Amino acid sequence: MNIETLNKADMLMKDIKYIEEQLEEVKNYHHYIIVSTPDLQNCCYSYRFQTELKEWLSTKKEEYQKEFDGLV
């Protein structure tokens, strides 16, 4: 494994971990995921947006996991 592949694997592992933690928090504590920018913070999106965001994160986690598995 070269350094570029190692860095990519590290990035994917961190993203997968953070996504899993966020989805678990939403599931276990019924919290919502915040999307913010420096000028617009702490805004609360609609239930529809939150649901679609959770679905998108789940899909991304699966994609990242497949990509990570393919590196080894």
C-alpha atoms as an extended CHARMM CRD file, in Angstrom:
* protein
*
        72  EXT
         1         1  MET       CA              0.0000000000        0.0000000000        0.0000000000  PROA      1               0.0000000000
         2         2  ASN       CA              1.4230000000        3.3790000000       -0.9380000000  PROA      2               0.0000000000
         3         3  ILE       CA              1.0780000000        6.6030000000        1.0750000000  PROA      3               0.0000000000
         4         4  GLU       CA             -1.6740000000        7.9670000000       -1.1880000000  PROA      4               0.0000000000
         5         5  THR       CA             -3.7860000000        4.8530000000       -0.6510000000  PROA      5               0.0000000000
         6         6  LEU       CA             -3.0820000000        4.9710000000        3.0730000000  PROA      6               0.0000000000
         7         7  ASN       CA             -4.2140000000        8.6030000000        3.2680000000  PROA      7               0.0000000000
         8         8  LYS       CA             -7.3560000000        7.7820000000        1.3110000000  PROA      8               0.0000000000
         9         9  ALA       CA             -8.1070000000        4.8580000000        3.6380000000  PROA      9               0.0000000000
        10        10  ASP       CA             -7.6180000000        7.0930000000        6.6780000000  PROA      10              0.0000000000
        11        11  MET       CA             -9.9740000000        9.7390000000        5.2670000000  PROA      11              0.0000000000
        12        12  LEU       CA            -12.6280000000        7.1320000000        4.4630000000  PROA      12              0.0000000000
        13        13  MET       CA            -12.3460000000        5.5360000000        7.9170000000  PROA      13              0.0000000000
        14        14  LYS       CA            -12.8180000000        8.8960000000        9.6360000000  PROA      14              0.0000000000
        15        15  ASP       CA            -15.7900000000        9.8520000000        7.4590000000  PROA      15              0.0000000000
        16        16  ILE       CA            -17.4410000000        6.4690000000        7.9980000000  PROA      16              0.0000000000
        17        17  LYS       CA            -16.9210000000        6.7580000000       11.7600000000  PROA      17              0.0000000000
        18        18  TYR       CA            -18.3860000000       10.2760000000       11.9410000000  PROA      18              0.0000000000
        19        19  ILE       CA            -21.3730000000        9.3650000000        9.7810000000  PROA      19              0.0000000000
        20        20  GLU       CA            -22.0720000000        6.2980000000       11.9250000000  PROA      20              0.0000000000
        21        21  GLU       CA            -21.8600000000        8.3790000000       15.1090000000  PROA      21              0.0000000000
        22        22  GLN       CA            -24.2260000000       11.0230000000       13.7420000000  PROA      22              0.0000000000
        23        23  LEU       CA            -26.7610000000        8.4810000000       12.5320000000  PROA      23              0.0000000000
        24        24  GLU       CA            -26.6330000000        6.6770000000       15.8910000000  PROA      24              0.0000000000
        25        25  GLU       CA            -27.2330000000        9.9430000000       17.7340000000  PROA      25              0.0000000000
        26        26  VAL       CA            -30.2380000000       10.6890000000       15.5350000000  PROA      26              0.0000000000
        27        27  LYS       CA            -31.5830000000        7.1720000000       16.0940000000  PROA      27              0.0000000000
        28        28  ASN       CA            -30.9040000000        6.8630000000       19.8270000000  PROA      28              0.0000000000
        29        29  TYR       CA            -31.5240000000       10.4160000000       21.0310000000  PROA      29              0.0000000000
        30        30  HSD       CA            -33.8190000000       11.7770000000       18.3000000000  PROA      30              0.0000000000
        31        31  HSD       CA            -31.4050000000       14.6310000000       17.6800000000  PROA      31              0.0000000000
        32        32  TYR       CA            -31.1850000000       16.3220000000       14.3320000000  PROA      32              0.0000000000
        33        33  ILE       CA            -28.1740000000       16.8810000000       12.1360000000  PROA      33              0.0000000000
        34        34  ILE       CA            -27.0850000000       20.4830000000       11.7640000000  PROA      34              0.0000000000
        35        35  VAL       CA            -25.8660000000       21.8680000000        8.4620000000  PROA      35              0.0000000000
        36        36  SER       CA            -24.1280000000       25.1830000000        8.9050000000  PROA      36              0.0000000000
        37        37  THR       CA            -21.8150000000       27.7120000000        7.3480000000  PROA      37              0.0000000000
        38        38  PRO       CA            -19.8440000000       30.4530000000        9.0840000000  PROA      38              0.0000000000
        39        39  ASP       CA            -22.5570000000       33.0220000000        8.3030000000  PROA      39              0.0000000000
        40        40  LEU       CA            -25.5900000000       30.7950000000        8.8520000000  PROA      40              0.0000000000
        41        41  GLN       CA            -25.4110000000       28.6510000000       11.9440000000  PROA      41              0.0000000000
        42        42  ASN       CA            -27.9570000000       26.7440000000       14.0050000000  PROA      42              0.0000000000
        43        43  CYS       CA            -30.7280000000       26.7990000000       11.4520000000  PROA      43              0.0000000000
        44        44  CYS       CA            -33.2590000000       24.0160000000       11.6630000000  PROA      44              0.0000000000
        45        45  TYR       CA            -34.3930000000       22.4030000000        8.4400000000  PROA      45              0.0000000000
        46        46  SER       CA            -37.7230000000       20.7180000000        7.8020000000  PROA      46              0.0000000000
        47        47  TYR       CA            -38.5190000000       17.1520000000        8.7900000000  PROA      47              0.0000000000
        48        48  ARG       CA            -38.4240000000       16.2210000000        5.1040000000  PROA      48              0.0000000000
        49        49  PHE       CA            -34.9290000000       17.6320000000        4.7100000000  PROA      49              0.0000000000
        50        50  GLN       CA            -33.7500000000       15.8370000000        7.8440000000  PROA      50              0.0000000000
        51        51  THR       CA            -35.1620000000       12.5350000000        6.5960000000  PROA      51              0.0000000000
        52        52  GLU       CA            -33.5330000000       12.9430000000        3.1810000000  PROA      52              0.0000000000
        53        53  LEU       CA            -30.2500000000       13.9460000000        4.8160000000  PROA      53              0.0000000000
        54        54  LYS       CA            -30.2570000000       10.7860000000        6.9520000000  PROA      54              0.0000000000
        55        55  GLU       CA            -30.9270000000        8.6860000000        3.8500000000  PROA      55              0.0000000000
        56        56  TRP       CA            -28.1460000000       10.4550000000        1.9470000000  PROA      56              0.0000000000
        57        57  LEU       CA            -25.6980000000        9.9360000000        4.8180000000  PROA      57              0.0000000000
        58        58  SER       CA            -26.5880000000        6.2450000000        4.9990000000  PROA      58              0.0000000000
        59        59  THR       CA            -26.0180000000        5.8920000000        1.2640000000  PROA      59              0.0000000000
        60        60  LYS       CA            -22.6930000000        7.7350000000        1.4610000000  PROA      60              0.0000000000
        61        61  LYS       CA            -21.5600000000        5.5500000000        4.3570000000  PROA      61              0.0000000000
        62        62  GLU       CA            -22.2470000000        2.4370000000        2.2930000000  PROA      62              0.0000000000
        63        63  GLU       CA            -20.4110000000        3.9080000000       -0.7150000000  PROA      63              0.0000000000
        64        64  TYR       CA            -17.4250000000        4.8760000000        1.4070000000  PROA      64              0.0000000000
        65        65  GLN       CA            -17.3510000000        1.4410000000        3.0470000000  PROA      65              0.0000000000
        66        66  LYS       CA            -17.3090000000       -0.2740000000       -0.3760000000  PROA      66              0.0000000000
        67        67  GLU       CA            -14.5530000000        2.0720000000       -1.5400000000  PROA      67              0.0000000000
        68        68  PHE       CA            -12.5470000000        1.3720000000        1.6310000000  PROA      68              0.0000000000
        69        69  ASP       CA            -13.0170000000       -2.3790000000        1.2600000000  PROA      69              0.0000000000
        70        70  GLY       CA            -11.7220000000       -2.1200000000       -2.2990000000  PROA      70              0.0000000000
        71        71  LEU       CA             -8.4760000000       -0.4940000000       -1.1660000000  PROA      71              0.0000000000
        72        72  VAL       CA             -7.2340000000       -3.5160000000        0.7250000000  PROA      72              0.0000000000
